[in-house]
Amino acid sequence: MVNPLPLWPDYRARHENNSVPVIPTGTFGLLVRYGYSVKLQARRAENVQIPDITRSLPKLPYIVVKQARKFSMIHEDDFSVDELQGRFDTKRSLLLLQISDSGFPVGGFAHSNGLESAMKWGTVADAATLERFVGDALTQVAYGSLPLVRAAHREEEFCKLDRICDSFLNSHVANRASRRQGQAFLNTVDKVFACNKIRMLSEVIQSERLPCHYAPVFGRCLACLNGDQRETLQLFLFMTLRSLISSAIRLGIVGPMYGHAIQHEFSSLVTDLVDDFANSEVAETCQTAPLIELMQATHDRVYSRLFQS
């Protein structure tokens, strides 16, 4: 194992004179400047090994851990804290953009969230009724799913959350759609990102024969990928909004231009709902639009349909 001290001769000299700070100025100093406390006793300094440091910082951004493990000659002045934070934020933003991309194969566009059934029943017939439906549907998803997404992201017991979600979704159509979306999302992120935590989650779901509902799976997978909690909630609602608008366009209720204008209009509602549920608990999960659920439950009776739900 490589001894880190030769990389900091200045540190060794000061250590011998008993005038050394607890942290050296090279890569370790870079880690500390980033905001993580790595307290090394001076008497143990010569026995410190890099794997011990990296394992003690499980939430450290990948770029910093990678540099520490490579143990390259990086001085603390080579990168500022802002530069490292910017690189980490950019990587996380690219991750969110990839997951929210319409080409990301999670099967979300196979579901209309009850919009097709509402159109067949005559509840949604034009742009005005569509806007009212979208507002009610987003609010329902926020109250019925965001507490579960947040709890899963906080790494609460997944089996319990998944079974709570299964009990909450009484409609067989909504329950089936949630299962299919959850399974599709889990399989996709597992194959695309090759994350060990997601692979372990998949094994637990299979061994326990869990329903694998969309909300808890989404929250736990984003947590495994180091996604921010607020951004996770916002992404979940945004993908629901995008799916509703896409369904409306494909059903011919509105055109593409007007549909995206509606999506832009409702972006403020997404932000407000995320603010309201930033500290929500699972016990707050509830149904706010029972008529939408009732119409969605009749989806299997629709003679000609484009969507699975």
C-alpha positions as CSV (number, residue, x, y, z in Angstrom):
1,M,0.0,0.0,0.0
2,V,1.3,3.4,-0.9
3,N,2.3,5.6,2.0
4,P,0.8,9.1,1.4
5,L,3.4,11.1,3.4
6,P,6.1,11.2,0.7
7,L,3.7,13.4,-1.3
8,W,3.8,16.0,1.4
9,P,7.5,16.5,2.5
10,D,6.5,19.8,3.9
11,Y,4.0,18.1,6.1
12,R,6.5,15.5,7.3
13,A,9.0,18.2,8.3
14,R,6.4,20.1,10.3
15,H,5.2,16.8,11.8
16,E,8.7,16.0,13.1
17,N,8.8,19.5,14.7
18,N,5.4,19.0,16.3
19,S,4.0,22.0,14.6
20,V,1.9,20.3,12.0
21,P,-1.9,20.8,11.7
22,V,-4.1,17.7,11.9
23,I,-4.7,17.7,8.1
24,P,-1.9,17.8,5.4
25,T,-2.2,20.3,2.6
26,G,-2.4,18.0,-0.5
27,T,-5.3,15.7,-1.4
28,F,-6.4,15.4,2.2
29,G,-6.5,19.2,2.5
30,L,-8.6,19.3,-0.7
31,L,-11.1,16.9,0.9
32,V,-11.3,19.1,4.0
33,R,-11.7,22.3,2.1
34,Y,-14.6,20.7,0.2
35,G,-16.4,20.5,3.5
36,Y,-15.8,17.1,4.9
37,S,-14.0,16.6,8.2
38,V,-11.1,14.1,8.0
39,K,-9.5,14.1,11.4
40,L,-6.2,12.3,11.4
41,Q,-4.2,11.9,14.6
42,A,-0.6,13.0,14.0
43,R,0.7,9.9,15.7
44,R,-1.2,7.7,13.1
45,A,-0.3,9.9,10.1
46,E,2.5,7.6,8.8
47,N,0.1,4.6,8.8
48,V,-2.8,6.3,7.0
49,Q,-3.9,4.4,3.9
50,I,-6.1,6.0,1.2
51,P,-8.8,3.3,1.2
52,D,-9.4,4.1,4.9
53,I,-10.1,7.7,3.9
54,T,-12.3,7.0,1.0
55,R,-14.4,4.5,2.8
56,S,-15.0,6.9,5.7
57,L,-16.5,9.4,3.2
58,P,-19.3,7.5,1.5
59,K,-21.1,10.7,0.4
60,L,-18.0,12.3,-1.1
61,P,-18.5,13.3,-4.8
62,Y,-17.1,10.8,-7.2
63,I,-14.6,13.2,-8.7
64,V,-12.9,13.8,-5.4
65,V,-12.9,10.2,-4.4
66,K,-11.5,9.2,-7.8
67,Q,-8.6,11.7,-7.4
68,A,-7.9,10.5,-3.9
69,R,-7.9,6.8,-4.9
70,K,-5.6,7.6,-7.8
71,F,-3.5,9.5,-5.4
72,S,-2.2,11.9,-8.0
73,M,-0.1,14.9,-7.1
74,I,-2.9,17.4,-6.5
75,H,-2.2,20.4,-4.5
76,E,-5.1,22.1,-2.6
77,D,-4.7,25.2,-4.8
78,D,-5.1,23.3,-8.1
79,F,-8.9,23.2,-7.7
80,S,-11.0,25.6,-5.7
81,V,-14.0,24.4,-3.7
82,D,-16.3,26.3,-6.1
83,E,-14.8,24.5,-9.1
84,L,-15.3,21.1,-7.4
85,Q,-18.8,22.0,-6.5
86,G,-19.5,23.1,-10.0
87,R,-18.2,19.9,-11.5
88,F,-20.3,17.8,-9.1
89,D,-23.5,19.9,-9.7
90,T,-22.9,19.6,-13.5
91,K,-22.7,15.8,-13.2
92,R,-25.9,15.6,-11.1
93,S,-27.7,18.0,-13.5
94,L,-26.7,15.8,-16.5
95,L,-28.1,12.7,-14.6
96,L,-31.4,14.4,-14.0
97,L,-31.6,15.5,-17.7
98,Q,-30.9,12.0,-18.8
99,I,-33.6,10.5,-16.6
100,S,-36.1,13.1,-17.7
101,D,-35.3,12.8,-21.3
102,S,-38.3,11.5,-23.4
103,G,-35.9,8.9,-24.9
104,F,-35.1,7.3,-21.6
105,P,-36.8,3.9,-21.8
106,V,-38.9,3.8,-18.6
107,G,-42.3,3.3,-20.3
108,G,-43.9,6.5,-19.0
109,F,-45.5,7.4,-22.3
110,A,-47.6,4.2,-22.2
111,H,-49.7,5.7,-19.5
112,S,-52.1,8.7,-19.6
113,N,-52.7,8.9,-15.8
114,G,-56.5,8.6,-16.5
115,L,-56.6,11.3,-19.2
116,E,-57.8,8.9,-22.0
117,S,-60.6,7.6,-19.8
118,A,-61.6,11.2,-18.9
119,M,-61.7,12.1,-22.5
120,K,-63.9,9.1,-23.4
121,W,-66.3,10.1,-20.6
122,G,-66.4,13.6,-21.9
123,T,-64.9,15.2,-18.9
124,V,-61.9,16.5,-21.0
125,A,-62.9,17.8,-24.4
126,D,-60.9,21.0,-25.0
127,A,-58.0,23.1,-23.7
128,A,-59.9,24.6,-20.8
129,T,-61.0,21.2,-19.4
130,L,-57.6,19.8,-20.0
131,E,-56.0,22.5,-17.9
132,R,-58.4,21.8,-15.1
133,F,-57.7,18.1,-15.3
134,V,-53.9,18.6,-15.4
135,G,-54.1,20.8,-12.2
136,D,-56.2,18.2,-10.4
137,A,-54.0,15.3,-11.5
138,L,-50.8,16.9,-10.5
139,T,-52.2,17.8,-7.1
140,Q,-53.4,14.2,-6.7
141,V,-50.0,12.8,-7.6
142,A,-48.4,15.2,-5.1
143,Y,-50.6,14.1,-2.2
144,G,-50.6,10.5,-3.2
145,S,-47.0,9.9,-4.2
146,L,-44.6,12.6,-3.1
147,P,-44.6,11.5,0.6
148,L,-43.7,8.0,-0.5
149,V,-41.0,9.3,-2.9
150,R,-39.5,11.4,-0.1
151,A,-39.6,8.6,2.4
152,A,-37.9,6.2,0.0
153,H,-35.2,8.8,-0.8
154,R,-34.6,9.1,3.0
155,E,-33.9,5.4,2.9
156,E,-36.7,4.4,5.2
157,E,-37.7,0.7,5.1
158,F,-38.4,0.0,1.4
159,C,-40.5,-3.1,1.9
160,K,-42.9,-1.3,4.2
161,L,-43.2,1.7,1.8
162,D,-43.9,-0.5,-1.1
163,R,-46.7,-2.3,0.7
164,I,-48.2,0.9,1.9
165,C,-48.3,2.2,-1.7
166,D,-49.9,-1.1,-2.8
167,S,-52.6,-0.7,-0.2
168,F,-53.2,2.9,-1.0
169,L,-53.8,2.3,-4.8
170,N,-57.2,0.7,-4.6
171,S,-58.0,1.1,-8.3
172,H,-56.7,-2.0,-10.1
173,V,-55.8,0.2,-13.2
174,A,-53.8,2.7,-11.1
175,N,-52.2,-0.1,-9.1
176,R,-51.2,-2.1,-12.3
177,A,-49.8,1.1,-13.9
178,S,-47.7,1.9,-10.9
179,R,-46.3,-1.6,-10.8
180,R,-45.4,-1.6,-14.5
181,Q,-43.8,1.8,-14.3
182,G,-41.9,0.9,-11.2
183,Q,-40.6,-2.3,-12.7
184,A,-39.6,-0.6,-16.0
185,F,-37.9,2.3,-14.2
186,L,-35.9,-0.1,-11.9
187,N,-34.8,-2.3,-14.8
188,T,-33.7,0.6,-16.9
189,V,-31.7,2.4,-14.2
190,D,-30.1,-0.9,-13.2
191,K,-28.9,-1.6,-16.7
192,V,-28.0,2.0,-17.6
193,F,-26.1,3.1,-14.5
194,A,-24.9,-0.3,-13.2
195,C,-25.2,0.8,-9.5
196,N,-24.6,-1.8,-6.9
197,K,-27.2,-0.3,-4.5
198,I,-29.8,-0.5,-7.3
199,R,-28.9,-4.1,-8.0
200,M,-29.3,-4.9,-4.4
201,L,-32.7,-3.2,-4.3
202,S,-33.8,-5.3,-7.3
203,E,-32.7,-8.5,-5.6
204,V,-34.6,-7.5,-2.4
205,I,-37.8,-6.8,-4.5
206,Q,-37.4,-10.2,-6.2
207,S,-36.7,-12.2,-3.0
208,E,-39.5,-10.5,-1.0
209,R,-41.9,-10.6,-4.0
210,L,-42.7,-7.0,-3.6
211,P,-45.1,-5.2,-6.0
212,C,-42.3,-2.7,-7.0
213,H,-44.5,0.4,-7.1
214,Y,-43.3,3.5,-9.0
215,A,-43.1,6.1,-6.3
216,P,-41.0,4.3,-3.7
217,V,-38.8,2.8,-6.5
218,F,-38.2,6.2,-8.0
219,G,-37.2,7.8,-4.7
220,R,-34.9,5.0,-3.7
221,C,-33.2,4.8,-7.1
222,L,-32.5,8.5,-7.1
223,A,-31.1,8.3,-3.6
224,C,-28.8,5.5,-4.8
225,L,-27.6,7.8,-7.6
226,N,-26.9,10.6,-5.2
227,G,-29.8,12.7,-6.4
228,D,-30.8,15.6,-4.2
229,Q,-34.1,15.1,-2.4
230,R,-35.8,18.3,-3.6
231,E,-34.7,17.7,-7.2
232,T,-36.0,14.1,-6.9
233,L,-39.5,15.3,-5.9
234,Q,-39.4,18.0,-8.6
235,L,-38.3,15.5,-11.3
236,F,-41.1,13.0,-10.3
237,L,-43.8,15.7,-10.7
238,F,-42.2,17.1,-13.9
239,M,-42.3,13.6,-15.5
240,T,-45.9,13.3,-14.5
241,L,-46.7,16.7,-16.0
242,R,-44.8,15.8,-19.2
243,S,-46.6,12.5,-19.5
244,L,-50.0,14.2,-19.2
245,I,-49.2,16.8,-21.8
246,S,-47.8,14.2,-24.2
247,S,-50.9,12.1,-23.8
248,A,-53.1,15.1,-24.5
249,I,-51.2,15.8,-27.7
250,R,-51.3,12.2,-28.9
251,L,-55.1,12.1,-28.1
252,G,-55.6,15.2,-30.2
253,I,-57.0,17.3,-27.4
254,V,-54.4,20.1,-28.0
255,G,-51.6,20.7,-30.5
256,P,-47.9,20.5,-29.7
257,M,-47.4,24.2,-29.3
258,Y,-50.3,24.8,-27.0
259,G,-49.5,21.7,-25.1
260,H,-46.1,22.8,-24.2
261,A,-47.4,26.3,-23.4
262,I,-49.7,24.5,-20.8
263,Q,-46.7,22.6,-19.5
264,H,-44.8,25.8,-19.0
265,E,-47.8,27.4,-17.3
266,F,-48.0,24.5,-14.8
267,S,-44.3,24.5,-14.0
268,S,-45.0,27.0,-11.2
269,L,-47.6,24.6,-9.7
270,V,-44.9,21.9,-9.7
271,T,-42.6,24.1,-7.7
272,D,-45.3,25.1,-5.3
273,L,-46.2,21.4,-4.7
274,V,-42.6,20.5,-4.1
275,D,-42.3,23.3,-1.6
276,D,-45.5,22.0,0.2
277,F,-44.2,18.4,0.4
278,A,-40.5,19.1,1.1
279,N,-41.1,17.9,4.7
280,S,-44.0,15.5,4.2
281,E,-44.5,12.2,6.0
282,V,-45.9,8.9,4.7
283,A,-49.0,9.4,7.0
284,E,-50.0,12.5,4.9
285,T,-50.6,10.3,1.8
286,C,-54.2,10.8,0.7
287,Q,-56.5,11.0,-2.3
288,T,-57.6,14.4,-3.6
289,A,-59.3,13.7,-6.9
290,P,-61.6,10.6,-6.5
291,L,-63.4,11.3,-9.8
292,I,-60.1,10.9,-11.7
293,E,-59.5,7.6,-10.0
294,L,-63.0,6.4,-10.7
295,M,-62.7,7.3,-14.4
296,Q,-59.3,5.7,-14.6
297,A,-60.7,2.5,-13.1
298,T,-63.0,2.2,-16.2
299,H,-60.0,2.3,-18.6
300,D,-60.2,-1.4,-19.4
301,R,-63.8,-0.9,-20.6
302,V,-62.7,1.6,-23.2
303,Y,-63.3,0.0,-26.6
304,S,-60.4,1.7,-28.5
305,R,-57.5,3.0,-26.5
306,L,-53.9,4.1,-27.0
307,F,-52.6,3.8,-23.4
308,Q,-52.4,1.2,-20.7
309,S,-53.9,3.4,-18.1
